[in-house]
């Protein structure tokens, strides 16, 4: 009877322990070369958020404009040798933050290590990103379906880390006519896509009102890329 009680208790309260257990090695296949690694970044989550705060103190979050003149609902900044930015001149990578006139903050070593380990776990060893786009989502923020195509080569994967409030991730095909899959992303989840799925369309549905003990009502996303 005590063993049965313990099993029932753990089953009913499993969510309370997720952040202390770390990566469960649960893997959700989205397509060939694309997978969600549940909780992969959980052991580092608090430190990752601390680094995000330091990065944004040096290069503040800002809402960019699309080439068509629309204000993006997601606020962003960057770290690494290159930073992704947008404006009437188009989407591009720069070595200098246009807002501060200074180089983008250096990418923390633990960012590089996490990205490399996640890529290897998904089947892409040797990943060395030179750019990390940091997105900040507030309630209602969304990311429309798009391809990551501003990099000089599509031979390296994309590694995307979720922190804070949950979101619904959409992952489609290489044409807009392919119905996308939808999967929830939770605090500490990492999505990796590359190889035959590198140019697949993807996006985030509008963020719902929620709260997380580490980030409040915000969701942060780290997107690692090899831009050169």
N, C-alpha and C positions, 0 to 999 in steps of 0.2 A: 504493500500500500504506500509506504513512503516514496518508493521509486516512481510509482505511478503519479503521485502528487507532484513530484519534482518535474516529471516529464510534462504534465499539464501546465504547471507554472511557467516553465521555460518556453513552451509553445505559445502561451498567451502573451508573454512579455518579451518575445524575441526582439522586438523593435527597440526595447530599452537598452539592449546590450550591443547592438550593431556597431556603434562607434568605438567600442572597446575591444571588439574582436578583430577588426581590420578586414583585410581582403578575404572573402569567403571562397575565392577561386570560381565563383559563379561567372559564367561567360555566356552572353547572349549574342548569337550570330545574327548580324543584320543582312549580310551579303558576303560573297566571296571577298576576303580581305578586309572585312569590316566587322567589328565586335564591340560590345559593351563589357567592360571589366568591372563588375559590381564591387564597390568599396575599395578599389585598388589604392586610392590615395588617402583613405581614412586615417591611417597612423600619422600622417603628416599634415592633416587638415588645418589644425590650429596654427602651425608654423607657416603654412602657405598663406593663410589670411594675414598674418603679421607681416610677411614679405609684401603682400599686395598693398597694405597700408603704407609701407615705406616707399614702395615704387610710386604710388599715387601722390605721396607728399612731394616727390621730386618732379614727376610729370603728372599733373592732375588729370583726373577723368574729365572727358569732354564729350559732347554730342556732335559728331561729325555730320557733314552734309553729303548727300549722294551727288554724283555728277549731274543728276537731274534737278538738284536744288531742294531735295527733301531732307528734313532733319531726321537722323536716325534715333529711334527710341532707346536704344542701348547706348550707355555711356562707355567710353573706352580709353585705354592708355596702352603703353607697350613697355617691354623691357627686352634687352638683347642688343646685338650689333645693328639690327634693323628693326624698324617699327612700321606697321601698316597704318596708312592714313588715307583720307578721302576728301575730295572737294570738287569744285567745278572743273579742275584739271584732270579729274579721274581718280581711280584707285591706284595706289603706288606704295612702295617701300622707301623709307628715308633713313639716313643714319642720324639725323638730327630731329628732335622734337620741334615741329613748327610752332608750337605754343610757347615754348621756353627759349628756343634758339640754342639749346644745349643737347649733347648726345643723349639718347635714351638711357635710362638706368641700366646698369649691367644686369644680366640674368643671374639670379642666385644659383650657386652650384647645386642646391637641392632641387631646383626646377629642372636643370639639365639631367640630373640623375633620375628623377621621377619620369621624365619624358622618355629617356632611353630605356628604362626598365619596362615601362608600359608598352612601348613599341615592340620590344623583344618578346614580351609575354603574348603579344598579338601576332607574332610571326615576322617582325621586321627588325632584326638585330642591326646594331651599328648606327642607330638614328642619332644625329647630332643637330638639333635645331639651332638656328641663328636668330630666330624671331619668336617672341611670345606676345600674342595679343591678349590683353586683359580686358574682359567685358564685365560691366556691372549692370545687372537687370533689376529694375524696380517693378512693382506691380503694374501690369499692362504692357511692359516692354516685350518686344518680340523680335525675331530674326527671320525675315522672309527666306523662302527657299532660294538657294544660290549655290554656285560652285566656287571653290577656292582655286582661282586660276591666275593669280597675279605673281605666282612663283616662277622662277626661270625654268624649273624642272618639276615634273610631276612624278619623279621616280621615288621620292621620299614620302612617307605617310604623314597624316595629320594626327596629332594627339590632343584630345580635348578633355579637360578636367573640370568637373562640376563641384561647386562648393556652395553650401547654404540652402536656400529654399529650393524645393523640387521643381522640375520643369518637364515639359513634354517635348521630346526630341523627335523630329521627323527626318527620315532617311529614305530618299527616293533612288532613282536610277540616273542615267546620264542623259535623259531627256525629260522635259517637263511633263510629258504625257504619262510617265510611269507613276502609278499610285504609290505614295510614300508609306513606309511603315512608321508607326508611332510607338515610342517606348518611353516610359518615365525615367528620368535621370534624378538620382538622389545624391545627397551630400557624400562626396568621396568617390563617386563613379567616374570612370575614365572611358571615353570612346576613342577607338583607334580605327582609322580607315586608310587604306593604301592599295597598291597593286591594281587589280582590275576595278576596284571601287574608289580609287583616288579622286576621280572627277565626278562622283555622284552628287546630286543635289541634296541639300540638307538645310534644316532650319529649326527654329524654336517657336512653339505656339506662345501666345501672350501669357506672361507670368501671372499666376493667380495670387490673390492675397493669402499670405501665410507668414509664419515666423519661425526662425531658426535660432537656437541659443547663441550661436557663434556670429551670425551675420544679420540678425534682426529680420526685416522683411526683404532682404536683398539676396540675390543669387550672383555669385561670381563665376566666371568661366575663364580658364587659361587655355589658349589655343596655341600649340607649339607647331612651328613650320620651319622647313628649310627653304629660305627665300632665294638665296644666291644660286 
